[in-house]
């Protein structure tokens, strides 16, 4: 197969590595910035995660060439840049009929749209979209650790085909159907992972168990309100991803939460730039507000944990009070859990 990859970061390079392992032909696109050097991966086919220097993968700045090349187009860029990316892709004839695989997690902050909704709003046929989610870190995948993730598609056969495209003896994708639910869970787990980090940072590690239970109850109600499948919360995108998000220090969101409390600031010094949970929570709450504006008072949706995280990162709750606020939110979830 021919696979085009839009992006050259850690997940994009991991996708390239998986494709090379499975003997696919790969073309990687990276945006060209005037006066700025290409990434190390673009220049050398290597980075801190993969070494593809001996492979035959190709690099390009030509987006038209990228779309024309691939039987599949994997998009793996910053989630908040997807709509901007689609404005460029829309200029290319036939873009709407390409097969897209979204290999990143997030919700658009300004609108609350999922990433697949952004593609659909920009004219891509929904049967040509799949999304990846679930527990996996690039550094674990490339050394052969057993990793299971989910690929959700509007068209079941495409999801199954993508699973075959990328799976190998140690990396396995399971086909699933609840695309929007998978995307919402994949974004929400970053928020819950941040809350878990705050528990750890305040030396209340054991509270994570109750936090995980409460988050599942909260997310099942959220998914039902969004006309998704509630049990998706108990699958790989959320519950299955908690080991990687709640306990693995490779998780940016866990580390962020820990350092918020330890450094006593909502903006701690970190060895990385992007904190997915901070970006996702705004969009998730935006979706909830949009829903609540359309239903009666007795149908109003609350997401106590998401709301607590938002208040912490907005500075409305002091880091020193974070764990008490998390415990209160957990209690509210349990008190309002009719099931």
Secondary structure as the mmCIF struct_conf table of DSSP 4:
data_model
#
loop_
_struct_conf.conf_type_id
_struct_conf.id
_struct_conf.beg_label_comp_id
_struct_conf.beg_label_asym_id
_struct_conf.beg_label_seq_id
_struct_conf.end_label_comp_id
_struct_conf.end_label_asym_id
_struct_conf.end_label_seq_id
STRN STRN1 UNK A 2 UNK A 6
BEND BEND1 UNK A 9 UNK A 9
HELX_RH_AL_P HELX_RH_AL_P1 UNK A 10 UNK A 21
TURN_TY1_P TURN_TY1_P1 UNK A 22 UNK A 23
STRN STRN2 UNK A 25 UNK A 29
TURN_TY1_P TURN_TY1_P2 UNK A 34 UNK A 35
HELX_LH_PP_P HELX_LH_PP_P1 UNK A 37 UNK A 39
HELX_RH_AL_P HELX_RH_AL_P2 UNK A 40 UNK A 44
BEND BEND2 UNK A 45 UNK A 45
STRN STRN3 UNK A 46 UNK A 46
BEND BEND3 UNK A 48 UNK A 49
STRN STRN4 UNK A 51 UNK A 51
TURN_TY1_P TURN_TY1_P3 UNK A 53 UNK A 54
BEND BEND4 UNK A 55 UNK A 55
STRN STRN5 UNK A 58 UNK A 60
BEND BEND5 UNK A 61 UNK A 61
HELX_RH_AL_P HELX_RH_AL_P3 UNK A 63 UNK A 69
BEND BEND6 UNK A 71 UNK A 71
STRN STRN6 UNK A 72 UNK A 75
BEND BEND7 UNK A 77 UNK A 77
HELX_RH_3T_P HELX_RH_3T_P1 UNK A 79 UNK A 81
HELX_RH_AL_P HELX_RH_AL_P4 UNK A 82 UNK A 89
TURN_TY1_P TURN_TY1_P4 UNK A 90 UNK A 91
BEND BEND8 UNK A 92 UNK A 92
TURN_TY1_P TURN_TY1_P5 UNK A 93 UNK A 94
HELX_RH_3T_P HELX_RH_3T_P2 UNK A 95 UNK A 97
BEND BEND9 UNK A 98 UNK A 98
STRN STRN7 UNK A 100 UNK A 102
STRN STRN8 UNK A 107 UNK A 107
TURN_TY1_P TURN_TY1_P6 UNK A 109 UNK A 111
STRN STRN9 UNK A 114 UNK A 114
HELX_RH_AL_P HELX_RH_AL_P5 UNK A 115 UNK A 121
TURN_TY1_P TURN_TY1_P7 UNK A 122 UNK A 123
HELX_RH_3T_P HELX_RH_3T_P3 UNK A 126 UNK A 128
STRN STRN10 UNK A 129 UNK A 133
BEND BEND10 UNK A 134 UNK A 135
HELX_RH_AL_P HELX_RH_AL_P6 UNK A 138 UNK A 141
TURN_TY1_P TURN_TY1_P8 UNK A 142 UNK A 144
STRN STRN11 UNK A 147 UNK A 153
BEND BEND11 UNK A 154 UNK A 155
HELX_RH_AL_P HELX_RH_AL_P7 UNK A 156 UNK A 166
BEND BEND12 UNK A 169 UNK A 170
STRN STRN12 UNK A 171 UNK A 176
BEND BEND13 UNK A 177 UNK A 177
HELX_RH_AL_P HELX_RH_AL_P8 UNK A 179 UNK A 201
TURN_TY1_P TURN_TY1_P9 UNK A 202 UNK A 203
TURN_TY1_P TURN_TY1_P10 UNK A 205 UNK A 206
HELX_RH_AL_P HELX_RH_AL_P9 UNK A 207 UNK A 225
TURN_TY1_P TURN_TY1_P11 UNK A 226 UNK A 227
BEND BEND14 UNK A 228 UNK A 228
HELX_RH_3T_P HELX_RH_3T_P4 UNK A 230 UNK A 234
BEND BEND15 UNK A 235 UNK A 235
TURN_TY1_P TURN_TY1_P12 UNK A 236 UNK A 238
HELX_RH_3T_P HELX_RH_3T_P5 UNK A 239 UNK A 241
HELX_RH_AL_P HELX_RH_AL_P10 UNK A 242 UNK A 242
HELX_RH_PI_P HELX_RH_PI_P1 UNK A 243 UNK A 247
TURN_TY1_P TURN_TY1_P13 UNK A 249 UNK A 250
HELX_RH_AL_P HELX_RH_AL_P11 UNK A 252 UNK A 262
TURN_TY1_P TURN_TY1_P14 UNK A 263 UNK A 264
BEND BEND16 UNK A 265 UNK A 267
BEND BEND17 UNK A 271 UNK A 271
BEND BEND18 UNK A 273 UNK A 273
HELX_RH_AL_P HELX_RH_AL_P12 UNK A 276 UNK A 292
TURN_TY1_P TURN_TY1_P15 UNK A 293 UNK A 294
BEND BEND19 UNK A 295 UNK A 295
HELX_RH_3T_P HELX_RH_3T_P6 UNK A 297 UNK A 299
HELX_RH_AL_P HELX_RH_AL_P13 UNK A 304 UNK A 313
TURN_TY1_P TURN_TY1_P16 UNK A 314 UNK A 315
BEND BEND20 UNK A 316 UNK A 317
HELX_RH_3T_P HELX_RH_3T_P7 UNK A 319 UNK A 321
HELX_RH_AL_P HELX_RH_AL_P14 UNK A 322 UNK A 335
TURN_TY1_P TURN_TY1_P17 UNK A 336 UNK A 336
#
